[in-house]
């Protein structure tokens, strides 16, 4: 194994990763270049999967024999913005206080990536019987976009890993399920006129309000009568309207209103199907009314986010392995989305979610991960290395 004196320090690697401002609106290539060079320097094989703009890339990193299936440690490189947040510390400069490491992405999820990179030399020095892979994606925070071409690349190459551990912040709990999500924006096009002549116009805001009501009624029905999965903190499928924008002045009948809505579904429900049902109401009931008054009226639908849920049997071999490596007996499900559902659905790769940190600290000011949590994650990865030598 690598000498303790030459092992990379996870905290130093985390400081470097946090220093790359990889918000989803920016290129992640500087971080990708650093990770690629680090991995090559320590003997790993690296493949770069570049997006169509040439400004972002995913990495597929392999340590050990490449002619047989192994396990994947997966994390995303992007982070959410910091604008409008009141940080005590510089969000892009790692700051340690009383065992807490503050910085954007420390919990979600550069802490996990830092641990995996720090242990890469140990992977390279181990007599691996099966390979270990690191998957580094982009644009997870805006719809799990960057992992999709990476998974397609693996399928084209015939790579079929035994399983994938997605390192989102679970406090190292073994997560076997998360909800799927579909969200869209609907723009209602009406006909403007002076409010004194309101009956001669087509009020886009009022038609949008009827659509919002349909989303609300659907959500209430799911909460009252829908399927249940008590492993979730919210045990049923949810739906809501989160964005509304319309109108220009109080004395003008509005000719445009945009509504943003979503459904988050447990495994028993299909979020896309639920969205299609409320959109069908808009097309079949609301649009004909609008067009009867003005044929130029209607709606435009813009899909915003669409990712599958994750639902793994508690008895699945990968879940049993994850519990043994983590020293845990229990398992959980979470309402937020991850790339694990895509690995399982698009890649046919069994997946669980397990990583250091806490999702409650993510996406807010003074995000942090504890050094003890990084140490617990490192113990998990070291046990995985030993498992891969068996």
N, C-alpha and C positions, 0 to 999 in steps of 0.2 A: 504493500500500500504506500501511498505518498507520505513522506515524512511530515509530521505535524508542523515542522518549521517552514515547510514550503506550501502548505495548504492555503488557498485563497481565503480571505476573511469575508464571511457573508456580509458583515456590516459595511466593509469597504466597497464590495460589489454593489450593495444596495444604494450606497451614497452615489456611486457612479450612475446607476440606473435612474435614480430619482432626478439626477441632474439633467437628464435628457427630457425636455418638455414635450412629451409625446401625447399631447392632447389630440383628439381624433381629427381636428381640423388641420393638423400639421403633419409633415413627413416624419416617419419613424426610421428613416434610413440611417441617421447617425447612430441611433441605438443598435440597429441591426448590424451595422458595420463593426461596432465594438464587440457585440456578442459573437459574431462570426469569427472575428480575428482571435478572440479569447478561446473559442472552442477549437479552432484549427491549431492554435498554439499548444493545446493540450491533447492533440491527437485525434480529435473527433472528425467525422465526415460531415460536411455541411452542405445542404442544398438550399438555395434562395429562390423563393417563389414570388416574383415581382407582379404587382398589379398593373392594370392597363395604363395607368397614368405614369408609371415609372417612379412614383414618389413614395410608394409604400411597398413593404415586402414582408412575407412570412419566412420563417426558417424551420427546416426539418434537420435535426441534428442526430447523428447515430454514433453510439459508442458500442463496440463489440461486434460480433459476427452479424453480417447483413443478409445471410442466406436462410434465416429462420425468424419466426415471430418472437417479439419481445413486448416490453411494456413502455408506455408513453407517459411522460410528465409534461403537462400542457399548461401554458399560461399566455395571456395576452399582453402586448407591450403598450397599449394605449391607456390613457387616463382621462378622467373628466376634467373640464375647465375649473379654474379657481376664481374667475371673475365674480365679484359680488360676495365673496366669502371673507370673513374677518379672521385671518390667520395670525396666530401669535408669533409664528416663525416663518421664515422664507419657505414657501411650499416646495420649491425646487432645490432646496439645500437640506440634506439630512441633518437633523438636530436630535441629539440624544439627551434625555432628561429622565433620571430615575428609572432606567431600564426600558424606557419607551423611545422608539425611533420615529420621529415626526417627519412627515413629508408626503406630498401628493403621490399616491400609488403604493405607499408602504404596505397597507393591508390589501389593496385591490389593484394589482396583485404582484407588484415587483418584489415584495418580500419573498414570495415563493420562488420567483425566477432567480433571485440572488442565491438562495439556498441551493437550488439545482445546479447553478453554475459553479458555486463554491465546491460542490462535491463531484464535479465532472472529472477532475484529476483522479479521484478515488475510483470512479467508474472505469477510467482508462487503465488504471493499474490493476484492477481486479480481474481474475480469470473468469470472465463472463461466459456462461454457456448459452445465454440468450442476450440479445441486444437490449440496450436502454436507449430510448429516444427522448429528445426534448423537442416540443413543438411550440414555437413562438409565433403568435398571430398578431393581427392588427384590427382596429375598428370593431372590437367586441362591444364597446360602449355605445355604439350607434347601430346595433342590429346584428352583432355576431357576423360581420361581413367577411373579415379577412381569413377566417378559418375555413370557409367554404372552398376557395380555390386550393388551399393546402390539402384538404380532404380529397378533392378531385384529383390532385397530383398523386396522392398515395394510391388511389384506386387505379389510375392509369398505369402505375408502376407495379401493380399487383401486391402492394404491401398490406398485410393483414395482421396487425398487432394483436396480442392476446388481450390487451385491455389498456384503458387510458385513465390516468388520475388527473383530473382538472383541478388546479390549485387555487380555486377561489377561496376567500376567507370563511372558513367554517369553524375556526377554533380547533382544527384537526378532528372534528367530528366527521363520521362517515355519512355522506349525504347520498341517498339512492334515488332521489326524485326531485324534480323542479317543474314548475308550471310552464306550459307553452304560452306563446303570446302572439296575437295579431293586432296591429294598430294601423289606422288610416286617418287621412284628412278628407273631409267631404266639403266641397264648396257649393253652396246654393246660389244660383244666378236668378235674380228676380228682375223686376222693372221698377226703376226709381220714379218718383214724382213728388210734388209738394205734399206735405202731410195734410194740408187742408183738403186735398183730393185723394186721400188715402185709398178709397175703394177702387180707384182707377189704376193703382200700382199693384205690384206683386211683391209682398214683403218677404225678403229672403231670410231675415232674422226670425220671423214667426214660423216659417216652414222649417228652418233649422231647429227651432225650439220643439216642434213636434217630433223631429227625428231624435233629438236629445231625450225626449220623454220615452220614446220607444227603446232606446238603449237602457234607460233607467228601469223601465218595466221588465225588460229581459233580465237585467242584473238582479232585480228583486225576486223574480221567479226562480232564478238559479239559487239564490240564497235561501229561499223558502222551501223549494221542492226539489232542488237539483241533487246530483250525486255528491257524496261526501268522501273525503279521505282525511281522517283525523290525525295523520302524521304532519299535516300542514298547520301552521299557525292560523291561517284562514282556510278552513277545511273544504271550501267549495270554490267553484269557478266564479270569477268576478268580472264585472264590466263597468266602465265609467266613461264619462266625457270629461276631458281634462283641459281642452283648449277651445275658446270661442272668440271669434273676431269678426265684427261686422258693424255696419253703419258708419255714417260720417257726420251727421248732425241731427238734432232732435226734430227738426222740421222737414226732414227728408225721409221718405219711405226708402229703406235700404235695399239696394239691388244686389248686394253680395254679403254672404256670411260663410265663414269657414269654421268647421267643427272638427276637433281632433278627438278620437275615441279609441278605446282598446278593450280587448277581452284577454284575461289571463286564465288559463284552463288547467284543471287537473286532468289526469289521464283519461277519465271517463268522457270528457267533452272535447270538442274540436273548436279552438278559438277562431279559426278561419271560417268554419261553418256558421258559427254564431254571428260573426261579422257579416257574412253573406246574407243572413236572414234579415238583419236590420237594414242592410243596404237594399235588399229586395223590397222592403216596405217603402223606402224612399222612392225607388224607381217605379213601383207598381201603384202606389197610392198617392204620394205627394207630387211627383213630377207630372202626371196627367192633369191634376188640378191646376198646377202652375201653368202648364202649356195650354190649357183651355182658355186662359186669360191672355197669354202671350206665348206663341210658339218658340220664341227665342229663349225662354226660361228653361232651367234644368239643373242638373248636378254634374260635378266632376269629382271623381274619386282618385286619390293619390295614396297608394300603399306606403306606409312609413316603416313598419317593422313586422317581421314574420320569422319566428323561430319555433322549433318543436320542443315539447317538453321532454323530460327524462323520467323514465319509470323502470326501475330495475328490481327484480325479485330480491328480497332479503336473503334468500338462500343461494343466490348466484355465486359462482366460484370467485369472481372478482371482489364481491362484497365481503366474502369470508376472508380473502387475502387482505383486503384493506383493513379490516378489523384487527387481524392478527398483527399486521405491520404497525398499526396505530396503537395497539394495546387497548382497544375499545371493544365493548360488548354490544353497544346499541347502535342505532342508525336513525337518520332523520330525513325529512324532506323540507325544501325551502321554496318560498313563493317567487323569489327573483330568478331570472334566467341566467344560463351559462352556456358555454360551448359544448358541454357534455351531451346534450340532446342531439346536437348536430353530428358529433363523432359517432353516436349510436345510430342515428337515423340515416345519415348520408354515407357514413363510412362503414357501417355494420361492425363497429368497434365497441365492445362492452365498456361502459364508462361509469365512474363514480366521481363525486366532487369531494375534495378534501384538501385543506390548505391552512396556513397560519393566518391569524388575524381575525377580525370580526366585521361582518358586513355592516353592522350598526355604525362603525367608524368611517366607512367608505363614503365618498361623494360629499364630504362636508369639511369644514375648516378643521385644522389640527388633526387630520388623519394620522394614525400611528399604528405601528405593530410593536409588540413587546419582544425584547431579546429572548425571553424564555420561550415564546411561541416559535421563533425561528429555530431555537435549539430543538424543540419538539418535532418540528418539521424535518430537521436534519436527521434526527434519529429514525424517523419514518423512511427517509430516502436511503439511509445506510442499511436498514433492514431489507429494503427492496434490492439494493446492490447484492447483498448476501443471498437473497432469494434467487436472483438471476445467475448466481454462480452454481446453484445446486444442480 
